[in-house]
């Protein structure tokens, strides 16, 4: 009988950070060469950068919080602290030309690990060329990361209102679970 050595927390943390990094790279590669935003402008994927919750991301999120224009008043410092201890977490920041933080998303696998929850997705309250593209990019990244950790379903938890819920339900393959209050897409 061969015993597997149990990985320490640092090894587990690094393993999942590598998976998150690879999922962001794969997401960028999967994006079409040009994306159409809500203004009818084509946006080259080459000016889009995907990252994690870096210090730069946290700095820009603080600017969002004082803008007074946000649709949802999440406290991203609290959210980030809450998820930091989950090595399998999903985290994504979406940047335009390395200058403007356009969107963020964070979540974690369910307790069983079979589903990936996206608990928070937010686009910047300021106008950017990536308006209307944040959800699609976050979903693509979520699906890729979910598959990399063996999850068979992507869930977008607690849509903030019916408009947002219906926005997700218009995406291919999404359904709604009323009891759990989440939109989901099976990945099998």
CNS distance restraints for C-alpha pairs under 8 A (distance, minus, plus):
assign (resid   7 and name CA) (resid  11 and name CA) 5.82 0.50 0.50
assign (resid   7 and name CA) (resid  12 and name CA) 6.27 0.50 0.50
assign (resid   8 and name CA) (resid  12 and name CA) 6.34 0.50 0.50
assign (resid   9 and name CA) (resid  13 and name CA) 5.95 0.50 0.50
assign (resid  10 and name CA) (resid  14 and name CA) 6.08 0.50 0.50
assign (resid  11 and name CA) (resid  15 and name CA) 6.05 0.50 0.50
assign (resid  12 and name CA) (resid  16 and name CA) 6.34 0.50 0.50
assign (resid  12 and name CA) (resid  87 and name CA) 6.76 0.50 0.50
assign (resid  13 and name CA) (resid  17 and name CA) 6.14 0.50 0.50
assign (resid  13 and name CA) (resid  87 and name CA) 4.94 0.50 0.50
assign (resid  13 and name CA) (resid  88 and name CA) 7.57 0.50 0.50
assign (resid  14 and name CA) (resid  18 and name CA) 6.09 0.50 0.50
assign (resid  15 and name CA) (resid  19 and name CA) 6.45 0.50 0.50
assign (resid  16 and name CA) (resid  20 and name CA) 6.12 0.50 0.50
assign (resid  16 and name CA) (resid  87 and name CA) 6.20 0.50 0.50
assign (resid  16 and name CA) (resid  88 and name CA) 5.64 0.50 0.50
assign (resid  16 and name CA) (resid  89 and name CA) 7.94 0.50 0.50
assign (resid  17 and name CA) (resid  21 and name CA) 6.08 0.50 0.50
assign (resid  17 and name CA) (resid  87 and name CA) 7.65 0.50 0.50
assign (resid  18 and name CA) (resid  22 and name CA) 6.09 0.50 0.50
assign (resid  19 and name CA) (resid  23 and name CA) 6.02 0.50 0.50
assign (resid  19 and name CA) (resid 145 and name CA) 7.07 0.50 0.50
assign (resid  19 and name CA) (resid 148 and name CA) 6.92 0.50 0.50
assign (resid  20 and name CA) (resid  24 and name CA) 6.26 0.50 0.50
assign (resid  20 and name CA) (resid  90 and name CA) 6.82 0.50 0.50
assign (resid  20 and name CA) (resid  91 and name CA) 7.46 0.50 0.50
assign (resid  20 and name CA) (resid 145 and name CA) 6.45 0.50 0.50
assign (resid  21 and name CA) (resid  25 and name CA) 6.38 0.50 0.50
assign (resid  21 and name CA) (resid  51 and name CA) 7.54 0.50 0.50
assign (resid  21 and name CA) (resid  52 and name CA) 7.89 0.50 0.50
assign (resid  22 and name CA) (resid  26 and name CA) 6.08 0.50 0.50
assign (resid  23 and name CA) (resid  27 and name CA) 5.94 0.50 0.50
assign (resid  23 and name CA) (resid 141 and name CA) 6.23 0.50 0.50
assign (resid  23 and name CA) (resid 144 and name CA) 5.69 0.50 0.50
assign (resid  23 and name CA) (resid 145 and name CA) 5.30 0.50 0.50
assign (resid  23 and name CA) (resid 148 and name CA) 7.72 0.50 0.50
assign (resid  24 and name CA) (resid  28 and name CA) 6.23 0.50 0.50
assign (resid  24 and name CA) (resid  50 and name CA) 5.92 0.50 0.50
assign (resid  24 and name CA) (resid  51 and name CA) 6.87 0.50 0.50
assign (resid  24 and name CA) (resid  92 and name CA) 7.78 0.50 0.50
assign (resid  24 and name CA) (resid 141 and name CA) 6.21 0.50 0.50
assign (resid  25 and name CA) (resid  29 and name CA) 6.28 0.50 0.50
assign (resid  25 and name CA) (resid  50 and name CA) 7.67 0.50 0.50
assign (resid  26 and name CA) (resid  30 and name CA) 6.08 0.50 0.50
assign (resid  26 and name CA) (resid 141 and name CA) 7.93 0.50 0.50
assign (resid  26 and name CA) (resid 144 and name CA) 7.41 0.50 0.50
assign (resid  27 and name CA) (resid  31 and name CA) 6.31 0.50 0.50
assign (resid  27 and name CA) (resid 137 and name CA) 7.60 0.50 0.50
assign (resid  27 and name CA) (resid 140 and name CA) 6.21 0.50 0.50
assign (resid  27 and name CA) (resid 141 and name CA) 5.28 0.50 0.50
assign (resid  27 and name CA) (resid 144 and name CA) 6.99 0.50 0.50
assign (resid  28 and name CA) (resid  45 and name CA) 7.36 0.50 0.50
assign (resid  28 and name CA) (resid  48 and name CA) 7.96 0.50 0.50
assign (resid  28 and name CA) (resid  49 and name CA) 7.78 0.50 0.50
assign (resid  28 and name CA) (resid  50 and name CA) 7.26 0.50 0.50
assign (resid  31 and name CA) (resid  35 and name CA) 7.84 0.50 0.50
assign (resid  31 and name CA) (resid  45 and name CA) 6.75 0.50 0.50
assign (resid  31 and name CA) (resid 137 and name CA) 7.90 0.50 0.50
assign (resid  32 and name CA) (resid  45 and name CA) 6.95 0.50 0.50
assign (resid  33 and name CA) (resid  44 and name CA) 5.89 0.50 0.50
assign (resid  33 and name CA) (resid  45 and name CA) 5.48 0.50 0.50
assign (resid  33 and name CA) (resid  46 and name CA) 7.69 0.50 0.50
assign (resid  34 and name CA) (resid  42 and name CA) 5.71 0.50 0.50
assign (resid  34 and name CA) (resid  43 and name CA) 5.16 0.50 0.50
assign (resid  34 and name CA) (resid  44 and name CA) 4.35 0.50 0.50
assign (resid  34 and name CA) (resid  45 and name CA) 5.63 0.50 0.50
assign (resid  35 and name CA) (resid  42 and name CA) 5.38 0.50 0.50
assign (resid  35 and name CA) (resid  43 and name CA) 5.03 0.50 0.50
assign (resid  35 and name CA) (resid  44 and name CA) 6.43 0.50 0.50
assign (resid  35 and name CA) (resid  45 and name CA) 6.94 0.50 0.50
assign (resid  35 and name CA) (resid 133 and name CA) 7.87 0.50 0.50
assign (resid  36 and name CA) (resid  40 and name CA) 5.84 0.50 0.50
assign (resid  36 and name CA) (resid  41 and name CA) 5.55 0.50 0.50
assign (resid  36 and name CA) (resid  42 and name CA) 4.57 0.50 0.50
assign (resid  36 and name CA) (resid  43 and name CA) 6.19 0.50 0.50
assign (resid  37 and name CA) (resid  41 and name CA) 5.55 0.50 0.50
assign (resid  37 and name CA) (resid  42 and name CA) 6.50 0.50 0.50
assign (resid  37 and name CA) (resid  43 and name CA) 7.08 0.50 0.50
assign (resid  37 and name CA) (resid 129 and name CA) 6.92 0.50 0.50
assign (resid  37 and name CA) (resid 130 and name CA) 6.21 0.50 0.50
assign (resid  37 and name CA) (resid 131 and name CA) 6.08 0.50 0.50
assign (resid  37 and name CA) (resid 132 and name CA) 5.84 0.50 0.50
assign (resid  37 and name CA) (resid 133 and name CA) 6.29 0.50 0.50
assign (resid  38 and name CA) (resid 131 and name CA) 6.36 0.50 0.50
assign (resid  38 and name CA) (resid 132 and name CA) 5.61 0.50 0.50
assign (resid  41 and name CA) (resid 129 and name CA) 7.92 0.50 0.50
assign (resid  43 and name CA) (resid  47 and name CA) 7.70 0.50 0.50
assign (resid  43 and name CA) (resid 129 and name CA) 7.16 0.50 0.50
assign (resid  43 and name CA) (resid 130 and name CA) 7.54 0.50 0.50
assign (resid  44 and name CA) (resid  48 and name CA) 7.50 0.50 0.50
assign (resid  47 and name CA) (resid  96 and name CA) 5.79 0.50 0.50
assign (resid  47 and name CA) (resid  97 and name CA) 4.75 0.50 0.50
assign (resid  47 and name CA) (resid  98 and name CA) 7.75 0.50 0.50
assign (resid  48 and name CA) (resid  94 and name CA) 7.03 0.50 0.50
assign (resid  48 and name CA) (resid  95 and name CA) 5.67 0.50 0.50
assign (resid  48 and name CA) (resid  96 and name CA) 4.96 0.50 0.50
assign (resid  48 and name CA) (resid  97 and name CA) 6.01 0.50 0.50
assign (resid  48 and name CA) (resid  98 and name CA) 7.60 0.50 0.50
assign (resid  49 and name CA) (resid  94 and name CA) 5.99 0.50 0.50
assign (resid  49 and name CA) (resid  95 and name CA) 5.00 0.50 0.50
assign (resid  49 and name CA) (resid  96 and name CA) 6.45 0.50 0.50
assign (resid  49 and name CA) (resid  97 and name CA) 6.96 0.50 0.50
assign (resid  49 and name CA) (resid  98 and name CA) 6.49 0.50 0.50
assign (resid  50 and name CA) (resid  92 and name CA) 6.71 0.50 0.50
assign (resid  50 and name CA) (resid  93 and name CA) 5.73 0.50 0.50
assign (resid  50 and name CA) (resid  94 and name CA) 4.88 0.50 0.50
assign (resid  50 and name CA) (resid  95 and name CA) 6.28 0.50 0.50
assign (resid  51 and name CA) (resid  92 and name CA) 5.69 0.50 0.50
assign (resid  51 and name CA) (resid  93 and name CA) 5.04 0.50 0.50
assign (resid  51 and name CA) (resid  94 and name CA) 6.58 0.50 0.50
assign (resid  51 and name CA) (resid  95 and name CA) 7.92 0.50 0.50
assign (resid  52 and name CA) (resid  57 and name CA) 7.90 0.50 0.50
assign (resid  52 and name CA) (resid  91 and name CA) 5.46 0.50 0.50
assign (resid  52 and name CA) (resid  92 and name CA) 4.72 0.50 0.50
assign (resid  52 and name CA) (resid  93 and name CA) 5.38 0.50 0.50
assign (resid  53 and name CA) (resid  57 and name CA) 5.65 0.50 0.50
assign (resid  53 and name CA) (resid  58 and name CA) 6.62 0.50 0.50
assign (resid  53 and name CA) (resid  80 and name CA) 7.89 0.50 0.50
assign (resid  53 and name CA) (resid  91 and name CA) 6.48 0.50 0.50
assign (resid  53 and name CA) (resid  92 and name CA) 6.59 0.50 0.50
assign (resid  53 and name CA) (resid  93 and name CA) 6.32 0.50 0.50
assign (resid  54 and name CA) (resid  58 and name CA) 6.33 0.50 0.50
assign (resid  55 and name CA) (resid  59 and name CA) 6.13 0.50 0.50
assign (resid  56 and name CA) (resid  60 and name CA) 6.27 0.50 0.50
assign (resid  57 and name CA) (resid  61 and name CA) 6.16 0.50 0.50
assign (resid  57 and name CA) (resid  93 and name CA) 6.86 0.50 0.50
assign (resid  57 and name CA) (resid 101 and name CA) 6.80 0.50 0.50
assign (resid  58 and name CA) (resid  62 and name CA) 6.42 0.50 0.50
assign (resid  58 and name CA) (resid  76 and name CA) 7.73 0.50 0.50
assign (resid  58 and name CA) (resid  77 and name CA) 7.43 0.50 0.50
assign (resid  59 and name CA) (resid  63 and name CA) 6.78 0.50 0.50
assign (resid  60 and name CA) (resid  64 and name CA) 6.51 0.50 0.50
assign (resid  60 and name CA) (resid 101 and name CA) 6.53 0.50 0.50
assign (resid  61 and name CA) (resid  65 and name CA) 6.35 0.50 0.50
assign (resid  61 and name CA) (resid  76 and name CA) 6.88 0.50 0.50
assign (resid  62 and name CA) (resid  66 and name CA) 6.69 0.50 0.50
assign (resid  62 and name CA) (resid  76 and name CA) 7.91 0.50 0.50
assign (resid  63 and name CA) (resid  67 and name CA) 6.29 0.50 0.50
assign (resid  64 and name CA) (resid  68 and name CA) 7.72 0.50 0.50
assign (resid  64 and name CA) (resid  69 and name CA) 7.86 0.50 0.50
assign (resid  64 and name CA) (resid  70 and name CA) 7.07 0.50 0.50
assign (resid  64 and name CA) (resid 124 and name CA) 6.82 0.50 0.50
assign (resid  64 and name CA) (resid 125 and name CA) 6.79 0.50 0.50
assign (resid  65 and name CA) (resid  70 and name CA) 7.31 0.50 0.50
assign (resid  65 and name CA) (resid  73 and name CA) 7.17 0.50 0.50
assign (resid  65 and name CA) (resid  75 and name CA) 7.62 0.50 0.50
assign (resid  67 and name CA) (resid 125 and name CA) 7.67 0.50 0.50
assign (resid  69 and name CA) (resid 125 and name CA) 5.54 0.50 0.50
assign (resid  69 and name CA) (resid 126 and name CA) 7.57 0.50 0.50
assign (resid  70 and name CA) (resid 124 and name CA) 7.55 0.50 0.50
assign (resid  70 and name CA) (resid 125 and name CA) 5.07 0.50 0.50
assign (resid  71 and name CA) (resid 125 and name CA) 7.30 0.50 0.50
assign (resid  72 and name CA) (resid 160 and name CA) 7.94 0.50 0.50
assign (resid  74 and name CA) (resid  79 and name CA) 7.80 0.50 0.50
assign (resid  75 and name CA) (resid  79 and name CA) 6.32 0.50 0.50
assign (resid  76 and name CA) (resid  80 and name CA) 5.83 0.50 0.50
assign (resid  77 and name CA) (resid  81 and name CA) 6.19 0.50 0.50
assign (resid  78 and name CA) (resid  82 and name CA) 6.11 0.50 0.50
assign (resid  79 and name CA) (resid  83 and name CA) 6.34 0.50 0.50
assign (resid  80 and name CA) (resid  84 and name CA) 5.86 0.50 0.50
assign (resid  81 and name CA) (resid  85 and name CA) 7.52 0.50 0.50
assign (resid  83 and name CA) (resid  89 and name CA) 6.70 0.50 0.50
assign (resid  83 and name CA) (resid 106 and name CA) 7.97 0.50 0.50
assign (resid  83 and name CA) (resid 107 and name CA) 7.58 0.50 0.50
assign (resid  83 and name CA) (resid 108 and name CA) 7.81 0.50 0.50
assign (resid  84 and name CA) (resid  89 and name CA) 7.80 0.50 0.50
assign (resid  86 and name CA) (resid 108 and name CA) 7.39 0.50 0.50
assign (resid  88 and name CA) (resid 108 and name CA) 6.37 0.50 0.50
assign (resid  88 and name CA) (resid 109 and name CA) 6.93 0.50 0.50
assign (resid  89 and name CA) (resid 106 and name CA) 7.22 0.50 0.50
assign (resid  89 and name CA) (resid 107 and name CA) 5.72 0.50 0.50
assign (resid  89 and name CA) (resid 108 and name CA) 4.24 0.50 0.50
assign (resid  89 and name CA) (resid 109 and name CA) 6.80 0.50 0.50
assign (resid  90 and name CA) (resid 105 and name CA) 7.72 0.50 0.50
assign (resid  90 and name CA) (resid 106 and name CA) 5.32 0.50 0.50
assign (resid  90 and name CA) (resid 107 and name CA) 5.00 0.50 0.50
assign (resid  90 and name CA) (resid 108 and name CA) 5.51 0.50 0.50
assign (resid  90 and name CA) (resid 118 and name CA) 7.60 0.50 0.50
assign (resid  90 and name CA) (resid 142 and name CA) 7.32 0.50 0.50
assign (resid  90 and name CA) (resid 145 and name CA) 7.35 0.50 0.50
assign (resid  91 and name CA) (resid 104 and name CA) 7.59 0.50 0.50
assign (resid  91 and name CA) (resid 105 and name CA) 5.72 0.50 0.50
assign (resid  91 and name CA) (resid 106 and name CA) 4.38 0.50 0.50
assign (resid  91 and name CA) (resid 107 and name CA) 6.62 0.50 0.50
assign (resid  92 and name CA) (resid 104 and name CA) 5.49 0.50 0.50
assign (resid  92 and name CA) (resid 105 and name CA) 5.16 0.50 0.50
assign (resid  92 and name CA) (resid 106 and name CA) 6.40 0.50 0.50
assign (resid  92 and name CA) (resid 138 and name CA) 7.26 0.50 0.50
assign (resid  92 and name CA) (resid 141 and name CA) 7.93 0.50 0.50
assign (resid  93 and name CA) (resid 101 and name CA) 7.07 0.50 0.50
assign (resid  93 and name CA) (resid 102 and name CA) 7.69 0.50 0.50
assign (resid  93 and name CA) (resid 103 and name CA) 5.80 0.50 0.50
assign (resid  93 and name CA) (resid 104 and name CA) 4.43 0.50 0.50
assign (resid  93 and name CA) (resid 105 and name CA) 6.64 0.50 0.50
assign (resid  94 and name CA) (resid 101 and name CA) 6.01 0.50 0.50
assign (resid  94 and name CA) (resid 102 and name CA) 5.52 0.50 0.50
assign (resid  94 and name CA) (resid 103 and name CA) 4.97 0.50 0.50
assign (resid  94 and name CA) (resid 104 and name CA) 6.13 0.50 0.50
assign (resid  94 and name CA) (resid 134 and name CA) 7.43 0.50 0.50
assign (resid  95 and name CA) (resid  99 and name CA) 6.78 0.50 0.50
assign (resid  95 and name CA) (resid 100 and name CA) 5.46 0.50 0.50
assign (resid  95 and name CA) (resid 101 and name CA) 4.55 0.50 0.50
assign (resid  95 and name CA) (resid 102 and name CA) 5.38 0.50 0.50
assign (resid  95 and name CA) (resid 103 and name CA) 7.14 0.50 0.50
assign (resid  96 and name CA) (resid 100 and name CA) 5.16 0.50 0.50
assign (resid  96 and name CA) (resid 101 and name CA) 6.55 0.50 0.50
assign (resid  96 and name CA) (resid 102 and name CA) 6.59 0.50 0.50
assign (resid  96 and name CA) (resid 128 and name CA) 7.96 0.50 0.50
assign (resid  96 and name CA) (resid 129 and name CA) 7.59 0.50 0.50
assign (resid  96 and name CA) (resid 130 and name CA) 7.19 0.50 0.50
assign (resid 100 and name CA) (resid 128 and name CA) 7.83 0.50 0.50
assign (resid 101 and name CA) (resid 124 and name CA) 7.04 0.50 0.50
assign (resid 102 and name CA) (resid 123 and name CA) 5.68 0.50 0.50
assign (resid 102 and name CA) (resid 124 and name CA) 5.06 0.50 0.50
assign (resid 102 and name CA) (resid 128 and name CA) 6.80 0.50 0.50
assign (resid 102 and name CA) (resid 130 and name CA) 6.61 0.50 0.50
assign (resid 102 and name CA) (resid 131 and name CA) 7.72 0.50 0.50
assign (resid 102 and name CA) (resid 134 and name CA) 7.32 0.50 0.50
assign (resid 103 and name CA) (resid 121 and name CA) 7.36 0.50 0.50
assign (resid 103 and name CA) (resid 122 and name CA) 5.55 0.50 0.50
assign (resid 103 and name CA) (resid 123 and name CA) 4.15 0.50 0.50
assign (resid 103 and name CA) (resid 124 and name CA) 5.70 0.50 0.50
assign (resid 103 and name CA) (resid 134 and name CA) 5.80 0.50 0.50
assign (resid 104 and name CA) (resid 120 and name CA) 7.82 0.50 0.50
assign (resid 104 and name CA) (resid 121 and name CA) 5.74 0.50 0.50
assign (resid 104 and name CA) (resid 122 and name CA) 5.48 0.50 0.50
assign (resid 104 and name CA) (resid 123 and name CA) 6.57 0.50 0.50
assign (resid 104 and name CA) (resid 134 and name CA) 8.00 0.50 0.50
assign (resid 104 and name CA) (resid 138 and name CA) 7.86 0.50 0.50
assign (resid 105 and name CA) (resid 118 and name CA) 6.92 0.50 0.50
assign (resid 105 and name CA) (resid 119 and name CA) 7.62 0.50 0.50
assign (resid 105 and name CA) (resid 120 and name CA) 5.33 0.50 0.50
assign (resid 105 and name CA) (resid 121 and name CA) 4.25 0.50 0.50
assign (resid 105 and name CA) (resid 122 and name CA) 6.47 0.50 0.50
assign (resid 105 and name CA) (resid 138 and name CA) 6.59 0.50 0.50
assign (resid 106 and name CA) (resid 118 and name CA) 5.83 0.50 0.50
assign (resid 106 and name CA) (resid 119 and name CA) 6.07 0.50 0.50
assign (resid 106 and name CA) (resid 120 and name CA) 5.41 0.50 0.50
assign (resid 106 and name CA) (resid 121 and name CA) 6.77 0.50 0.50
assign (resid 107 and name CA) (resid 116 and name CA) 7.24 0.50 0.50
assign (resid 107 and name CA) (resid 117 and name CA) 5.26 0.50 0.50
assign (resid 107 and name CA) (resid 118 and name CA) 4.25 0.50 0.50
assign (resid 107 and name CA) (resid 119 and name CA) 4.82 0.50 0.50
assign (resid 107 and name CA) (resid 120 and name CA) 6.64 0.50 0.50
assign (resid 108 and name CA) (resid 116 and name CA) 5.79 0.50 0.50
assign (resid 108 and name CA) (resid 117 and name CA) 5.35 0.50 0.50
assign (resid 108 and name CA) (resid 118 and name CA) 6.74 0.50 0.50
assign (resid 108 and name CA) (resid 119 and name CA) 7.66 0.50 0.50
assign (resid 109 and name CA) (resid 113 and name CA) 5.07 0.50 0.50
assign (resid 109 and name CA) (resid 114 and name CA) 7.05 0.50 0.50
assign (resid 109 and name CA) (resid 115 and name CA) 5.57 0.50 0.50
assign (resid 109 and name CA) (resid 116 and name CA) 4.19 0.50 0.50
assign (resid 109 and name CA) (resid 117 and name CA) 5.67 0.50 0.50
assign (resid 109 and name CA) (resid 151 and name CA) 7.69 0.50 0.50
assign (resid 110 and name CA) (resid 114 and name CA) 6.51 0.50 0.50
assign (resid 110 and name CA) (resid 115 and name CA) 5.47 0.50 0.50
assign (resid 110 and name CA) (resid 116 and name CA) 6.10 0.50 0.50
assign (resid 110 and name CA) (resid 117 and name CA) 6.59 0.50 0.50
assign (resid 113 and name CA) (resid 150 and name CA) 7.69 0.50 0.50
assign (resid 113 and name CA) (resid 151 and name CA) 6.28 0.50 0.50
assign (resid 114 and name CA) (resid 150 and name CA) 6.80 0.50 0.50
assign (resid 114 and name CA) (resid 151 and name CA) 4.34 0.50 0.50
assign (resid 114 and name CA) (resid 152 and name CA) 5.74 0.50 0.50
assign (resid 114 and name CA) (resid 153 and name CA) 6.94 0.50 0.50
assign (resid 115 and name CA) (resid 146 and name CA) 7.26 0.50 0.50
assign (resid 115 and name CA) (resid 151 and name CA) 4.77 0.50 0.50
assign (resid 115 and name CA) (resid 152 and name CA) 5.74 0.50 0.50
assign (resid 115 and name CA) (resid 153 and name CA) 4.71 0.50 0.50
assign (resid 115 and name CA) (resid 154 and name CA) 5.87 0.50 0.50
assign (resid 115 and name CA) (resid 155 and name CA) 7.05 0.50 0.50
assign (resid 116 and name CA) (resid 142 and name CA) 7.56 0.50 0.50
assign (resid 116 and name CA) (resid 146 and name CA) 5.70 0.50 0.50
assign (resid 116 and name CA) (resid 151 and name CA) 6.18 0.50 0.50
assign (resid 116 and name CA) (resid 152 and name CA) 7.99 0.50 0.50
assign (resid 116 and name CA) (resid 153 and name CA) 6.29 0.50 0.50
assign (resid 116 and name CA) (resid 154 and name CA) 4.99 0.50 0.50
assign (resid 116 and name CA) (resid 155 and name CA) 6.03 0.50 0.50
assign (resid 117 and name CA) (resid 154 and name CA) 6.15 0.50 0.50
assign (resid 117 and name CA) (resid 155 and name CA) 4.71 0.50 0.50
assign (resid 117 and name CA) (resid 156 and name CA) 5.94 0.50 0.50
assign (resid 117 and name CA) (resid 157 and name CA) 6.43 0.50 0.50
assign (resid 118 and name CA) (resid 142 and name CA) 7.49 0.50 0.50
assign (resid 118 and name CA) (resid 154 and name CA) 7.51 0.50 0.50
assign (resid 118 and name CA) (resid 155 and name CA) 5.96 0.50 0.50
assign (resid 118 and name CA) (resid 156 and name CA) 4.82 0.50 0.50
assign (resid 118 and name CA) (resid 157 and name CA) 6.02 0.50 0.50
assign (resid 119 and name CA) (resid 156 and name CA) 6.27 0.50 0.50
assign (resid 119 and name CA) (resid 157 and name CA) 5.09 0.50 0.50
assign (resid 119 and name CA) (resid 158 and name CA) 7.37 0.50 0.50
assign (resid 120 and name CA) (resid 157 and name CA) 7.58 0.50 0.50
assign (resid 121 and name CA) (resid 135 and name CA) 7.30 0.50 0.50
assign (resid 121 and name CA) (resid 138 and name CA) 7.62 0.50 0.50
assign (resid 122 and name CA) (resid 134 and name CA) 7.82 0.50 0.50
assign (resid 123 and name CA) (resid 131 and name CA) 7.63 0.50 0.50
assign (resid 123 and name CA) (resid 134 and name CA) 6.22 0.50 0.50
assign (resid 124 and name CA) (resid 128 and name CA) 7.92 0.50 0.50
assign (resid 127 and name CA) (resid 131 and name CA) 6.67 0.50 0.50
assign (resid 130 and name CA) (resid 134 and name CA) 6.79 0.50 0.50
assign (resid 133 and name CA) (resid 137 and name CA) 6.27 0.50 0.50
assign (resid 134 and name CA) (resid 138 and name CA) 6.04 0.50 0.50
assign (resid 135 and name CA) (resid 139 and name CA) 5.98 0.50 0.50
assign (resid 136 and name CA) (resid 140 and name CA) 6.14 0.50 0.50
assign (resid 137 and name CA) (resid 141 and name CA) 6.20 0.50 0.50
assign (resid 138 and name CA) (resid 142 and name CA) 5.92 0.50 0.50
assign (resid 139 and name CA) (resid 143 and name CA) 6.05 0.50 0.50
assign (resid 140 and name CA) (resid 144 and name CA) 6.33 0.50 0.50
assign (resid 141 and name CA) (resid 145 and name CA) 6.10 0.50 0.50
assign (resid 142 and name CA) (resid 146 and name CA) 5.84 0.50 0.50
assign (resid 142 and name CA) (resid 154 and name CA) 6.96 0.50 0.50
assign (resid 143 and name CA) (resid 147 and name CA) 6.19 0.50 0.50
assign (resid 143 and name CA) (resid 154 and name CA) 6.36 0.50 0.50
assign (resid 143 and name CA) (resid 187 and name CA) 7.50 0.50 0.50
assign (resid 144 and name CA) (resid 148 and name CA) 6.32 0.50 0.50
assign (resid 145 and name CA) (resid 149 and name CA) 6.46 0.50 0.50
assign (resid 146 and name CA) (resid 150 and name CA) 6.25 0.50 0.50
assign (resid 146 and name CA) (resid 151 and name CA) 4.91 0.50 0.50
assign (resid 146 and name CA) (resid 152 and name CA) 7.12 0.50 0.50
assign (resid 146 and name CA) (resid 153 and name CA) 7.37 0.50 0.50
assign (resid 146 and name CA) (resid 154 and name CA) 6.84 0.50 0.50
assign (resid 147 and name CA) (resid 151 and name CA) 5.47 0.50 0.50
assign (resid 147 and name CA) (resid 152 and name CA) 6.85 0.50 0.50
assign (resid 147 and name CA) (resid 187 and name CA) 7.66 0.50 0.50
assign (resid 151 and name CA) (resid 187 and name CA) 7.87 0.50 0.50
assign (resid 152 and name CA) (resid 186 and name CA) 6.04 0.50 0.50
assign (resid 152 and name CA) (resid 187 and name CA) 4.94 0.50 0.50
assign (resid 152 and name CA) (resid 188 and name CA) 5.92 0.50 0.50
assign (resid 153 and name CA) (resid 184 and name CA) 6.78 0.50 0.50
assign (resid 153 and name CA) (resid 185 and name CA) 5.66 0.50 0.50
assign (resid 153 and name CA) (resid 186 and name CA) 4.36 0.50 0.50
assign (resid 153 and name CA) (resid 187 and name CA) 5.19 0.50 0.50
assign (resid 153 and name CA) (resid 188 and name CA) 7.74 0.50 0.50
assign (resid 154 and name CA) (resid 184 and name CA) 5.52 0.50 0.50
assign (resid 154 and name CA) (resid 185 and name CA) 5.30 0.50 0.50
assign (resid 154 and name CA) (resid 186 and name CA) 6.47 0.50 0.50
assign (resid 154 and name CA) (resid 187 and name CA) 7.17 0.50 0.50
assign (resid 155 and name CA) (resid 182 and name CA) 6.20 0.50 0.50
assign (resid 155 and name CA) (resid 183 and name CA) 5.65 0.50 0.50
assign (resid 155 and name CA) (resid 184 and name CA) 4.31 0.50 0.50
assign (resid 155 and name CA) (resid 185 and name CA) 6.60 0.50 0.50
assign (resid 156 and name CA) (resid 182 and name CA) 5.47 0.50 0.50
assign (resid 156 and name CA) (resid 183 and name CA) 5.14 0.50 0.50
assign (resid 156 and name CA) (resid 184 and name CA) 6.19 0.50 0.50
assign (resid 157 and name CA) (resid 181 and name CA) 6.54 0.50 0.50
assign (resid 157 and name CA) (resid 182 and name CA) 4.41 0.50 0.50
assign (resid 157 and name CA) (resid 183 and name CA) 6.60 0.50 0.50
assign (resid 158 and name CA) (resid 181 and name CA) 5.24 0.50 0.50
assign (resid 158 and name CA) (resid 182 and name CA) 5.26 0.50 0.50
assign (resid 158 and name CA) (resid 183 and name CA) 7.96 0.50 0.50
assign (resid 159 and name CA) (resid 164 and name CA) 5.87 0.50 0.50
assign (resid 159 and name CA) (resid 165 and name CA) 5.23 0.50 0.50
assign (resid 159 and name CA) (resid 181 and name CA) 7.41 0.50 0.50
assign (resid 159 and name CA) (resid 182 and name CA) 6.72 0.50 0.50
assign (resid 159 and name CA) (resid 183 and name CA) 7.73 0.50 0.50
assign (resid 160 and name CA) (resid 164 and name CA) 6.40 0.50 0.50
assign (resid 160 and name CA) (resid 165 and name CA) 7.41 0.50 0.50
assign (resid 161 and name CA) (resid 165 and name CA) 6.22 0.50 0.50
assign (resid 162 and name CA) (resid 166 and name CA) 5.92 0.50 0.50
assign (resid 163 and name CA) (resid 167 and name CA) 6.16 0.50 0.50
assign (resid 164 and name CA) (resid 168 and name CA) 6.48 0.50 0.50
assign (resid 165 and name CA) (resid 169 and name CA) 6.25 0.50 0.50
assign (resid 165 and name CA) (resid 183 and name CA) 7.12 0.50 0.50
assign (resid 166 and name CA) (resid 170 and name CA) 6.21 0.50 0.50
assign (resid 167 and name CA) (resid 171 and name CA) 7.11 0.50 0.50
assign (resid 168 and name CA) (resid 174 and name CA) 6.85 0.50 0.50
assign (resid 168 and name CA) (resid 183 and name CA) 6.89 0.50 0.50
assign (resid 169 and name CA) (resid 173 and name CA) 8.00 0.50 0.50
assign (resid 169 and name CA) (resid 174 and name CA) 5.21 0.50 0.50
assign (resid 169 and name CA) (resid 175 and name CA) 5.99 0.50 0.50
assign (resid 169 and name CA) (resid 176 and name CA) 7.20 0.50 0.50
assign (resid 169 and name CA) (resid 183 and name CA) 6.96 0.50 0.50
assign (resid 170 and name CA) (resid 174 and name CA) 7.26 0.50 0.50
assign (resid 173 and name CA) (resid 185 and name CA) 5.52 0.50 0.50
assign (resid 173 and name CA) (resid 186 and name CA) 7.38 0.50 0.50
assign (resid 174 and name CA) (resid 183 and name CA) 6.27 0.50 0.50
assign (resid 174 and name CA) (resid 184 and name CA) 5.27 0.50 0.50
assign (resid 174 and name CA) (resid 185 and name CA) 4.65 0.50 0.50
assign (resid 174 and name CA) (resid 186 and name CA) 7.87 0.50 0.50
assign (resid 175 and name CA) (resid 183 and name CA) 5.51 0.50 0.50
assign (resid 175 and name CA) (resid 184 and name CA) 5.42 0.50 0.50
assign (resid 175 and name CA) (resid 185 and name CA) 6.50 0.50 0.50
assign (resid 176 and name CA) (resid 181 and name CA) 7.27 0.50 0.50
assign (resid 176 and name CA) (resid 182 and name CA) 5.84 0.50 0.50
assign (resid 176 and name CA) (resid 183 and name CA) 4.33 0.50 0.50
assign (resid 176 and name CA) (resid 184 and name CA) 6.17 0.50 0.50
assign (resid 177 and name CA) (resid 181 and name CA) 5.58 0.50 0.50
assign (resid 177 and name CA) (resid 182 and name CA) 5.41 0.50 0.50
assign (resid 177 and name CA) (resid 183 and name CA) 6.20 0.50 0.50
assign (resid 177 and name CA) (resid 184 and name CA) 7.42 0.50 0.50
assign (resid 178 and name CA) (resid 182 and name CA) 6.92 0.50 0.50
